[in-house]
Amino acid sequence: MPDAGVLGVVVTEVRLLSDSNKTQYVLQGEGATLLCFFVLSPGEDLRRVLWFKDGAEVYVWRKGRRPLARNLFDKRVDLSNRSPSFITIINADMAMQGNYTCRVETDAGVSQNDLFLTVIVDSCKEDSWTTFSDRVTCTETVELECGGMFPKPSPACGVYNDQTGVYLNTVPFDRLRTAANSTYEVRLHRVFQVEDWLAFRNLTFRCHVIVLGTDWRTGISHKLFGDSGCSPDPPEIVNGYYNISGEETCWRTPAEGSLTRYYCLEGFELRGPRELVCHNGSWVVPAPMFTYSRRQQTPAAGRPIICGAAILLQ
């Protein structure tokens, strides 16, 4: 017996550690360990450690005897483990989700603590998503269709402004239905039209399926309406004018590879590059086609393009 006046056993924490080193959840089919941390007083004798799920006994450790697994833990835990401090789950199942209590009994007292175990069935895979970009009508279609998800998923979706790092809206699921086997069917269908977003550039539709209370997530990041292209107002020319040729982006701006060609008014000569090309969103001096160089193309900014007065030699 422990000394008189000394406090008995205290269960300080119950913790999860999955085989993938997650502490907030375990994926269905993978192994996991439930750990029960407790402190005994000097001389206190440990008698039993009992585990309950939602109030029903599922596992019993007894001093000097083989552990017992009951109900849904039957044949799903490692009974060769003789430690009173943890249970080894061989493969997790969605039926194991629930509130677990570790109760420790000694000759001096009883103490217990709890943990909610989240088991995730990850059925919304990459191939559950479909995206389609129509560069003729400048529309974007995004679809998600998946079933068998568990537990109840939540959406974290919206149009994201890559320039400011801010979401411009939130997008909910179109359908979230419970199936007969208690899993969930998820559907999302959205069509985006560039006319609704012309005030912005560099937009991405980010959508993740999440499970509240955990950091688990799965989803996509889809670029909307392509690149923003170059400014429709390239560097100005003094005493001259320019023409822009090439394709147009969905944002109604010059697309990658577009050319700006400069011309002088009569009586003036060009001083500076005759052409600029749209490259990675900037107007730059085109690289010579007959040489190989690793040097980057030079931005036009800071390089004046002017038409100076011609000097005629008599």
Secondary structure, DSSP 8 states (H G I E B T S, - for coil): ---TT----EEEEEEEEETTS-SS-EETTS-EEEEEEEE--TT--EEEEEEEETTEEEEEEETTS--EE-GGGTTTB-TT---SSEEEESS--GGG-EEEEEEEEESS-EEEEEEEE-EEB----GGGEEEEEETTTTEEEEEEEEEEEBS--EEEEEEEETTTTEE------SEEEE-TTS-EEEEEEEEEEGGGSTT--SEEEEEEEE-TTS--EEEEEEEESS-----SS---EETEEEEEES-B-TTSSB-TT-EEEEEE-TTEEEES-SEEEEETTEEE----TTS---S---BSTT--EEEEE-----
